[in-house]
Amino acid sequence: MAKLRKNRLFKALSLALTLVIFAGIFAGCGKEVEEETTTTTVPPTTQAPTTEPYLTGNINPLTGEANYPEALLKNRPVLISVENHKDARPQWGITDADIVWEMEAEGGITRMLLMFADASRIPEQVGPTRSARHYFVELVEGFDAIFVHFGGSPQAYTQLDNRGTDHIDGMKDSGAFARDTSRNVSSEHRAYTTGEKVMNAIENKGFRTTLEDDYLNPFKFNSVAKKLKDGDCTQLKVAFSSYATYTYNYSAEDNLYYSTLNGNSFNDSDGNQQSFTNIILCYSDKTSLNDAKNRISFDLSEGNGVYVSNGTYQEITWEKGDYSDMMKFYDADGNELALNTGRTYIGIVASSQESACTIS
C-alpha cells in the first residue's frame, strides 16, 4: 500500500510540473496568438450595407419607375373605360397606360380600364371609350381615382350617383370627348378622349386632385427584379371567353410578356404590340343579373390568382373587401405582394374559366 501511495504521489508531482511548464510556454506565446486573432478578424464597419428590399422615393406609384416628378406623387390616378369589341381595334393608348385592367362586360366581350398615375400622363388619344359597369366603379373607388367613361349600365349609374364618384361621362360631358372620323365603323366604336381634355374636365368640374392618405403608395416594388418561387412561365394563356383569349409570350431579352389576342398580335393604333413586366390574374365568381342585356356582376371581395413576372410565376390571393377599399395582393404566406418594376396587366377572370388559363 505504501508503495502504491508513493507511485500516486510521484505521478501527481509529475503532472503538476508538466502543467507549470505548459503554462509558461503559453504565457510566452500569448502575445503572438493575440496578434494573429486581431489581424484575421473583419471589422463590422467593412461589411457591405444591407440593400433595402423595396423601392422608395420619387417613383411612379403604379410602375415603380424612378425619376417620377415629385409634384405628381400625391395626385389622383385616372381610369378610362376602353372597349375591346373587334370593331374597336386597334385601340388608342393601350400601350401607354401604367396599368391595364381587363374583365368581361357581357356576351364574352371584354373591356379594359386604362389606369394612369396622373392625368398629365394620358396621351393625345385614348379609346375607343365605352360605357361603365358597376364593378368598374368599385375598382375605381378602391384607388381614389377619377373615372372616365362614355355612358353606363343602369347599375353603374346607380352606383355613380349613390356614391358620388368623381367621373367624366361622354353622355353628359361631351366637351371631354371627340369622335375619330377615319374609321369606317359605327359611332360607338369611334369615341375617344385626350389627356388635355381630361385635365380640362377635371378643372371645370372642380374635382379634388390630391389623393386621400389611405390610397398613397398602392403597390410595393422590389428594389431588384426577382424570380418567383412556383416555377417557370414562358407562356401564359388567359381565356376570358371564346371571344377573348390571350396568350402572353415571354421575351428573355427585355423581360416582357408580349400579348396576342385570339392568335393575332395585339397592337395599338401605332402598331406597337402590347407588353407587360407583370401579369396578375384574379379569379372571381361571376353571376348573371338576369336582365335583357345579359349583364353580369363579379364578386370583388376576395379570391385566388396567379402572378407572372421575369419568366416565372407564383400562386397568390387577393382581397378588396368593402366598396371603397383598395384591392391588395398577397403571396402564399400572407405577405403583401411586391411587384417587379414596370407596367402591369391585371385580368379579372371568371372562376369558371380558371382551368382554361394555363402556364407553360
ROMARVEX-812333 format. One record per residue (C-alpha): residue number from 1; residue in one letter; y, z, x. Coordinates in pm, whole numbers, plus 32768, in hexadecimal, padded with zeros to 4 digits. Example, Ala and Ser with C-alpha at 12.3 -4.5 7.8 and 13.67 -1.06 7.14 Angstrom:
<atoms>
> 1;A;7E3E;830C;84CE
> 2;S;7F96;82CA;8557
</atoms>
This chain:
<atoms>
> 1;M;8000;8000;8000
> 2;A;80EE;8059;8123
> 3;K;80A9;7F06;81BF
> 4;L;80F3;7E55;8071
> 5;R;8241;7F10;8049
> 6;K;829C;7EB5;81B1
> 7;N;8254;7D42;816D
> 8;R;8329;7D4B;8030
> 9;L;8447;7DF5;80ED
> 10;F;8434;7CEE;81FF
> 11;K;843B;7BD3;8102
> 12;A;8564;7C6D;804E
> 13;L;8629;7C90;8190
> 14;S;85D6;7B2A;81F1
> 15;L;864C;7AA9;809E
> 16;A;8790;7B6E;80B5
> 17;L;87D3;7AE8;8212
> 18;T;8792;7985;819A
> 19;L;8887;79AA;8079
> 20;V;8992;7A2F;8162
> 21;I;8966;7904;8249
> 22;F;897C;7806;8129
> 23;A;8AAD;78B7;809B
> 24;G;8B5B;788E;81E6
> 25;I;8B01;7720;81F8
> 26;F;8B8A;76D5;8099
> 27;A;8CC1;77A4;80DE
> 28;G;8D07;76CE;820D
> 29;C;8CD2;758E;8146
> 30;G;8D95;75FA;8011
> 31;K;8ED3;7549;8074
> 32;E;8E20;73FD;80A8
> 33;V;8D71;740C;7F56
> 34;E;8EB9;745D;7EA7
> 35;E;8F64;7331;7F47
> 36;E;8E4B;7247;7EDA
> 37;T;8E66;72C0;7D71
> 38;T;8FE0;7290;7D71
> 39;T;8FD5;712C;7DF2
> 40;T;8ECE;70B3;7CF7
> 41;T;8F6A;7145;7BB9
> 42;V;903E;704D;7AEC
> 43;P;917C;70F6;7A70
> 44;P;91A7;70E5;78F4
> 45;T;92F5;7030;791D
> 46;T;9249;6EFE;79B1
> 47;Q;9178;6EB9;7876
> 48;A;91D8;6D90;779C
> 49;P;929A;6DF0;765F
> 50;T;91E0;6DDA;7516
> 51;T;9234;6CA1;744C
> 52;E;92AC;6CE2;72EA
> 53;P;91A9;6C56;71F5
> 54;Y;92A9;6BD0;70FA
> 55;L;93E5;6B03;7119
> 56;T;9535;6BA7;70D4
> 57;G;96A1;6B46;70EE
> 58;N;9743;6A05;7079
> 59;I;9612;6951;6FF0
> 60;N;95EC;687C;6EBA
> 61;P;955E;6977;6DBE
> 62;L;9474;686E;6D2D
> 63;T;93F6;67C5;6E6D
> 64;G;9434;68BC;6F87
> 65;E;94E6;67AE;7050
> 66;A;95E7;682D;714A
> 67;N;9760;67F3;7160
> 68;Y;9794;6811;6FEA
> 69;P;9907;683F;6F9C
> 70;E;9956;69B1;6F7D
> 71;A;9A48;696B;6E60
> 72;L;9925;68EC;6D89
> 73;L;982C;6A05;6DC7
> 74;K;9876;6AC0;6C84
> 75;N;98B1;6994;6BA2
> 76;R;97DA;6956;6A70
> 77;P;96D6;6842;6A89
> 78;V;96C6;671B;6999
> 79;L;958D;668F;68F0
> 80;I;9594;6531;685D
> 81;S;9492;64B3;6764
> 82;V;940E;635F;67D3
> 83;E;9306;629A;6718
> 84;N;91CA;61FE;67A3
> 85;H;917B;60F9;669B
> 86;K;9111;5FB0;6737
> 87;D;9253;5F0B;66BA
> 88;A;931F;6011;6775
> 89;R;9291;5FB4;68CA
> 90;P;9307;5F9D;69D7
> 91;Q;93DD;60D1;69A1
> 92;W;9524;6129;6A4C
> 93;G;953F;625F;6B24
> 94;I;93D5;62D2;6B26
> 95;T;93C4;62D7;6CA4
> 96;D;950D;6397;6CC3
> 97;A;94BD;64D2;6BFF
> 98;D;9474;6612;6CBE
> 99;I;9359;6663;6BCB
> 100;V;92AE;6582;6ACF
> 101;W;920C;662F;69A6
> 102;E;9125;6561;68CA
> 103;M;9064;65A6;678B
> 104;E;8FEC;64F6;6654
> 105;A;90E2;64BE;6537
> 106;E;8FF7;642A;6433
> 107;G;8EF5;6318;6411
> 108;G;8E8D;6346;657B
> 109;I;8FE1;62C8;65F6
> 110;T;9080;63AC;66F7
> 111;R;91E8;6408;6734
> 112;M;928C;6480;6874
> 113;L;9396;6587;68AF
> 114;L;9454;652C;69E9
> 115;M;94DA;666D;6A84
> 116;F;9607;666F;6B6B
> 117;A;967E;67A8;6C1D
> 118;D;97E4;674E;6BC5
> 119;A;988F;6647;6AEB
> 120;S;9936;65B3;6C20
> 121;R;97DD;654A;6C9F
> 122;I;9799;646B;6B71
> 123;P;97A3;62FB;6BDB
> 124;E;9876;61EC;6B3B
> 125;Q;9768;618F;6A40
> 126;V;9652;6264;69A6
> 127;G;9572;6205;6885
> 128;P;9512;617A;6798
> 129;T;957A;62C4;66FD
> 130;R;94B2;6330;65CF
> 131;S;948E;6441;64CC
> 132;A;9441;65B3;64F5
> 133;R;9310;667C;648E
> 134;H;9317;67F0;6449
> 135;Y;923D;6840;6578
> 136;F;9332;677B;6651
> 137;V;943E;686D;65DE
> 138;E;9361;6993;663F
> 139;L;9335;690B;67A0
> 140;V;94AB;68CB;67C0
> 141;E;9507;6A2A;6753
> 142;G;9412;6ABA;684F
> 143;F;94F3;6A3B;6966
> 144;D;9645;6A80;68C2
> 145;A;967A;6909;68D2
> 146;I;9752;680F;6817
> 147;F;9685;671A;6749
> 148;V;96D4;65A6;6724
> 149;H;961B;64DF;6619
> 150;F;964A;63CC;6516
> 151;G;95E2;6452;63C3
> 152;G;94C7;6541;637A
> 153;S;93B2;65AD;6290
> 154;P;9407;6696;616B
> 155;Q;935C;67B1;6227
> 156;A;942E;676C;635D
> 157;Y;9574;6770;629A
> 158;T;950E;68B7;61F6
> 159;Q;94DC;6957;634A
> 160;L;961B;68C2;63DB
> 161;D;96E7;6944;62B6
> 162;N;9642;6A99;6294
> 163;R;9651;6AE7;6406
> 164;G;97A0;6A4A;6454
> 165;T;9714;6984;6576
> 166;D;981A;68C8;6641
> 167;H;97C0;675B;6610
> 168;I;9852;65FD;6614
> 169;D;97C7;6522;64FE
> 170;G;97EB;63A8;64EB
> 171;M;97EF;63BF;636F
> 172;K;992B;6493;6379
> 173;D;99C1;6465;64D4
> 174;S;99C3;62EC;64EC
> 175;G;9AC3;62EB;6605
> 176;A;99C0;6383;66EF
> 177;F;98D7;6258;66C9
> 178;A;98D1;60DE;66E0
> 179;R;97D5;5FCA;669A
> 180;D;9753;5ED5;6798
> 181;T;977D;5D6F;6720
> 182;S;969E;5CCD;6828
> 183;R;9552;5D29;6784
> 184;N;94B5;5C64;666B
> 185;V;942B;5D94;65B3
> 186;S;9496;5E57;6480
> 187;S;95CB;5F30;649F
> 188;E;9515;607F;64AD
> 189;H;9482;6015;65FB
> 190;R;95D2;5FBB;6697
> 191;A;96A4;60F9;6683
> 192;Y;9704;61A4;67C7
> 193;T;97F6;629F;6859
> 194;T;989E;62D3;69AB
> 195;G;9900;63F8;6A83
> 196;E;9A6E;63BD;6A3B
> 197;K;9A37;63B0;68C4
> 198;V;996B;64F1;68C8
> 199;M;9A6F;65AB;6997
> 200;N;9B85;6536;68AF
> 201;A;9ABF;65A5;677D
> 202;I;9A7C;66FC;6817
> 203;E;9BEF;6729;6855
> 204;N;9C59;66A7;66FE
> 205;K;9B62;6789;664A
> 206;G;9BC8;68B5;6718
> 207;F;9A69;6910;6786
> 208;R;9A34;6A2D;6877
> 209;T;99E1;6995;69CA
> 210;T;9973;6ACC;6A8C
> 211;L;980B;6B44;6A78
> 212;E;97B6;6C98;69EB
> 213;D;9737;6D76;6B06
> 214;D;95D4;6D86;6A7B
> 215;Y;95AC;6C10;6AAE
> 216;L;961C;6BF4;6C18
> 217;N;9519;6B7E;6D17
> 218;P;940B;6B11;6C20
> 219;F;9312;6AAE;6D33
> 220;K;929D;6B2E;6E85
> 221;F;927A;6A33;6FA1
> 222;N;91A5;6A53;70D8
> 223;S;9266;6A54;721E
> 224;V;9150;697A;72B0
> 225;A;9081;6882;71E4
> 226;K;8F30;691B;7192
> 227;K;8DD6;689E;7141
> 228;L;8D43;6927;6FFF
> 229;K;8C05;69F1;7002
> 230;D;8B19;6956;6F02
> 231;G;8AD3;680A;6FAE
> 232;D;8B48;66AA;6FF6
> 233;C;8BFD;65CF;6EF9
> 234;T;8C4B;646D;6F61
> 235;Q;8C47;63EF;6DFA
> 236;L;8CA0;6498;6CB2
> 237;K;8C60;6402;6B5C
> 238;V;8D3A;6483;6A3F
> 239;A;8CC3;640F;68E8
> 240;F;8DBE;6469;67DA
> 241;S;8D1A;6376;66E9
> 242;S;8C89;6219;66D9
> 243;Y;8DF1;619D;66CF
> 244;A;8E62;6250;680A
> 245;T;8D7D;6291;6931
> 246;Y;8E10;62C6;6A8A
> 247;T;8D6F;62B4;6BE0
> 248;Y;8E20;635B;6D04
> 249;N;8DB3;62DF;6E5B
> 250;Y;8E05;63AD;6F90
> 251;S;8EA9;6314;70C3
> 252;A;8E72;63DF;7202
> 253;E;8F92;6320;72A7
> 254;D;909F;63CA;71D7
> 255;N;8FD5;64D4;711B
> 256;L;9032;643F;6FC9
> 257;Y;8F63;63F0;6E94
> 258;Y;8FB0;6294;6E0D
> 259;S;8F95;6252;6C99
> 260;T;8EE1;6142;6BDB
> 261;L;8EE2;6134;6A5F
> 262;N;8DBC;6091;69B0
> 263;G;8D60;5FE6;6AF6
> 264;N;8EBA;5F60;6B49
> 265;S;8FB5;5FE2;6C45
> 266;F;90A7;60C0;6B86
> 267;N;91FB;6046;6BFC
> 268;D;9362;6085;6B9B
> 269;S;9457;5F73;6B3B
> 270;D;94A0;5F30;6CAB
> 271;G;9331;5EFF;6D00
> 272;N;9304;6051;6DAB
> 273;Q;91B1;60EE;6D6E
> 274;Q;91BD;624E;6CE5
> 275;S;913B;6350;6DDF
> 276;F;912E;64CA;6E07
> 277;T;90E8;65D8;6F07
> 278;N;905F;66C2;6DFD
> 279;I;8F9C;6688;6CBE
> 280;I;8F5B;679F;6BC6
> 281;L;8E82;6776;6A92
> 282;C;8E9B;6877;697D
> 283;Y;8D88;686C;6879
> 284;S;8E07;68D6;6724
> 285;D;8D76;68E9;65C6
> 286;K;8DFA;67CD;64EE
> 287;T;8E0A;67E4;6373
> 288;S;8E6E;66F1;6262
> 289;L;8F9A;6736;6183
> 290;N;8EEE;666C;6070
> 291;D;9021;65A5;6014
> 292;A;904C;6434;5FC9
> 293;K;90B9;63EB;612E
> 294;N;8F80;6486;61CA
> 295;R;905A;6577;628E
> 296;I;8FBB;667E;6369
> 297;S;9005;67C9;6410
> 298;F;8F9F;686F;6558
> 299;D;8F5F;69DF;6595
> 300;L;903E;6A2C;66BF
> 301;S;8FEF;6B9F;66D8
> 302;E;8EEE;6B90;67F3
> 303;G;8DC5;6AD1;687B
> 304;N;8D0B;6A50;69AB
> 305;G;8D4F;6922;6A85
> 306;V;8D45;6889;6BDD
> 307;Y;8E3D;685E;6CFA
> 308;V;8E1F;6730;6DE3
> 309;S;8EDD;6700;6F2A
> 310;N;8EAF;6698;7095
> 311;G;8D61;65EE;7054
> 312;T;8CCD;672D;6FBE
> 313;Y;8CBA;67EF;6E78
> 314;Q;8C8D;6948;6DE2
> 315;E;8C4C;69D7;6C8B
> 316;I;8D72;6A8E;6BEC
> 317;T;8DE2;6B3E;6AB3
> 318;W;8F32;6B1F;6A06
> 319;E;8FF8;6BF3;6915
> 320;K;9133;6BCA;6849
> 321;G;912C;6CDB;6744
> 322;D;9254;6CDF;6657
> 323;Y;932A;6BB5;65F8
> 324;S;943C;6BF2;66F9
> 325;D;9357;6C6B;6811
> 326;M;9334;6B9A;694B
> 327;M;91E6;6AF1;6987
> 328;K;913C;6B8B;6AB6
> 329;F;900D;6B20;6B81
> 330;Y;8F0F;6C01;6C31
> 331;D;8DEF;6BDF;6D25
> 332;A;8C91;6C63;6CE3
> 333;D;8CF4;6DBB;6D69
> 334;G;8E1A;6DD9;6C7A
> 335;N;8F27;6D98;6D80
> 336;E;904C;6CB9;6D24
> 337;L;9009;6B59;6D9C
> 338;A;90D3;6AD8;6EC4
> 339;L;910E;6960;6ECD
> 340;N;912B;6876;6FF3
> 341;T;9287;67E3;701E
> 342;G;92C4;66A5;6F56
> 343;R;92C8;660D;6DF9
> 344;T;91D5;6693;6CF6
> 345;Y;9120;65FE;6BCC
> 346;I;90B4;66ED;6AB7
> 347;G;8FCE;6668;69AA
> 348;I;8F89;6729;6869
> 349;V;8E2E;66AA;680E
> 350;A;8D66;66FA;66D5
> 351;S;8C49;67EB;6723
> 352;S;8B5D;66F6;667B
> 353;Q;8BB0;65FD;6793
> 354;E;8B69;66EA;68B4
> 355;S;8A10;665A;68FA
> 356;A;8AA9;64FD;6910
> 357;C;8B96;656A;6A26
> 358;T;8AD9;654C;6B6F
> 359;I;8B0E;659D;6CDE
> 360;S;8A6F;64D8;6DF8
</atoms>
